[in-house]
Each structure stands twice: as C-alpha cells, then as structure tokens.
Amino acid sequence: MSLMIQRLLCAWLWLCLCALQTPASAAEQVRLSQASGLGSTQGTAVEPAVAYNADLNQLLVVWWGRDALLSNDGRFLIAGRRVDATTGQAIGPTIRLDSDSSGRNAIAPSVVYNATVQEYLVVWSSETIAGHFELYAQRLAGDTLQPLLPQPRQITEMGGPGDVNHSAFAPALAFNPDRNEYLVAFIGSDSRVGMTDLQRDVFVQRLAGATANEIGTDDMRISTASTADGARQVDPFSKLALAYSSINRNYLVVWSADDPGAGLAQAEYELFAQLIDGATGVEEGTDDARLTTVGPAGNPFFAADQPAVTAEDANFTIAYRADVVQGIKEIHGIRAGGSTGLPFGGQSRLSITTGGAARRPRIAVDTASGELVVAFQAREVLGSSPVFESEVFVQRSTPSLQRIGEEERWSVMGPDGNDDFGPGDILDLAALGASGGYYVAWFGDHDSDGQVDNEVEIFGRSSVVEALFSDGFE
C-alpha cells in the first residue's frame, strides 16, 4: 500500500472518529470530593470555585462544606484539590485550606492563581462569632498546596475593631499581573461609613501579591444602593462578579441591586457596575453604571441578577440571568466599555431552554479560538419521560455575543428522566490558557459510583480533547 493511500485512510479514520465524538466525551465527568467518606451523607461539599495554573497545566478546585475526614468538629470548612487540566482527573488528596483559622464556620471561597509568584490565593467568609462574618485569606504553593501563611489572615474588619454587628460576605477575587496585586470585592455593611447592620453594599480591598497584606484604602465602599432599613440593597444571594483587564489596567465589579438612586422600585433588580483603577484602587468611569433594563419600569417581576464577567479585548463581557417574559428566565449577555463601564451593543440572549429556568452563568474566553464560553444550569427534558431535570450546559458565542451552535449538555447527574438528582445552585468555569479549552466544576447529587441518595459532592469536567493517535504528518 502506498504512503499516500495510508495517509488518506488515516485521515478518513480521523474524520469518522471526530464525527462520532461529542465535545464532552474527551474528558469524562469526574467526582472530586468524598466528604466524610464515599457513601456517607454526614458530610457535604458545595459551591466550587476554580483557578487555572498555566505553569503546571493544572487547576485548583476549592469548595466548602462538612467533612469528617478533615475535621470532626462539625463546622463548615474550606477544602480543595488539584486537577489535571487535560484529563480532569484529581491530583493528590483533598486538603483542608482553612486550618488554624480562628473562625467558627468558613463558607463561600474564591480562588485565583498568581503566575508571578506561582501560588494560589484563596479568600472566604468566616464566622468569627455567632452571626458575624469577616473575610480571610490563605496563600498556597502552586505545586503542592502547602500553606504559605502560618494561619489564615483576616483581611476585613467591618465596623472596626471589636464590632460584631457588621459583616463581610460573598467574596469575589481577581489578580492583577501588571502590579502583582489582588482585588477582593465583597458585600457587607460598615458603621465606619454610616451604614446600619441591615444594609448591604459592595466593598473592595486591595492585597499585595507577594504577601496578601492589605494595601490601599481599608474596606472601601463602592456602591450606595442600600437604604438604612435594609429594604433596598445589593442582592447578596446574587453574588458579585469581578474581572481584571490588562489592556486598560483596571477592574470591573458587577452586582445586582434594587437601587432607589436609579429610579428602581423595591425588589426591581437590575445590574450595575463600577470600574476600579488597577494602580490606585480608586473608582473610575461612570459611577454605579447601570447595565440592564429588564421588563417594564417599576415592575419587580422582571429582574437581572447572578452576574458573571470576563475581560475581552479592551472591554468587558457580562453574562447574567434575566426574565424573557415574567417568570421565564434565560441567560443573557451584554458588553461594557473598558474606560466608561457603560453598556453598549444591547443585550443578547445566550440560552434557549425548554424549561425556562436557566441560572448561575459563568463566562470565560477560550483563548485559542477567541470565542466566549458560558456555562450555566438549566432544566431540560433529557430522557424518554416528559420530566424537566436540571443539568449543567455550555454555550459558545462570538465576541459580539452571537450564539454558536446549540447548548451542549455538560453534566450527567443521575439517570435521565429522573428529577430527584441534579447539580446544586453554584458552578464555576475556568479557561485553560493559550492552548484553549475550559473546565467546569459543580456540585450535586449523582447516586452513582458508590454515592448514595442525598450525598452531595463536587464534580468537574474538562473540554480538552486528547489526541487519539499521531502518525507524524499532522
């Protein structure tokens, strides 16, 4: 057989295999946690956050929950595990990350990778005494997860020393490689700026990249959406979104609020954003720029919430949940100017689901293709039974927010046609650097591979397609 015929046969076989392969088949769904042991419902692992380490082609997935294998005191703790970015397989054991913290319960972690010093930073909200929360941070070696601080460091002090009435919640974290700094955005209240303990607004804190020490203005308030009685506020359940742009050298913080200063009715939630200068930490651009207008003015049954943001070219792209018609919620996207923070180009619908209950989007840029990737949860009919069940899906789009193809199912939680299983309410997404691809992590009840009913664990899946063969002429 001639060399040319051999090559044609190899090429034909490759095309056939690619045609049979679905995008999610390259790296299988992997369970990363077994809180309190496989088959135990005494532990739980929820709300993962993910950071990509390009130096080792690995990810760090962190979460919170109860795990008797890591602590027997019954408190909520922060845990994490390294993951191979190509295969999605776990590397090494699960490690407790909030060890030696003075807090009672630790929740809601956020994580980033610092390529300058080759380490991770994890920030979370910790209950210091009953009902009072502050933010803590720990530095971790990028290759071993060895803690680099003797104990987790408190990085907020809402209300000042000794105050137990004001708290910090829901941290979001971004790394600034141009200055080797971090920015932490969070929701809270602070009597030092005249707030009551019922209010909820957005704050930021800069941290040094080499030490995680606080720098710049302490616990700086950047929104004024809340009222003294707490009737109006930044929505803490919607959480915050935060990204850094190396082109404009600034951050964008995004939140959802029923801000009376923007003329909104009570419980009429829309998205707002604020640019933060990457060198000084001061606000820039439009103050509390309104990004969305969903539904009729004054109607609280239409809302925009659950934002996610990524930097793209000289601007930012935001994905979020919004009502298409009253009670039918889908994922949308909008772009915001990198120098003004103002929206442009109009909103685009990114999900089209049969269940009308899409939620919790995460967004990233696939560096290799330049396309946007949005991961989210949605309810679809997936089996032969006419039952809506929740799963994780992925949708690609152009930089101008035009959908590319249809949404792809990314998770398999329990048997199809059974709505007793499914992912929990929070997921995360990380782009896998210059080589392209992405990784999605979520939590939920699967009841397979040794899991039992109501055993909630962390799962993840990589999009990377490994080469099936190599013949030397590609």
Protein Blocks (a to p, Z undefined) as FASTA:
>chain_A
ZZklmmmmmmmmmmmmmmmpcfklmpccddfbdghiahiakbccehiaddddfklopacd
ddddddfklocnhpacdddddddfklopaedjaddfkgoiabfbdchiaddddfklopad
ddddddfbghiacdddddddfklopafbfbacdfbdehiahiakbccehiaddddfknop
addddddddfknopafkbccdddddddfklopaehjehiafbdfbcfklmaccdfklopa
ddddfklopaddddddddfknopaehiacdddddddfklopaehjehiafbdedjehiak
bccehiadddehjbccddddddfbghiacdddddddfklopaehiaadfbdcfklpaghi
addddfknopacddddddddfbfbdcdddddddddddfkopaehjaddfbdedjehiakb
ccdfbdcdddebjnopadddddddekpghiaehiacdddddfbdcdfbdehlZZ
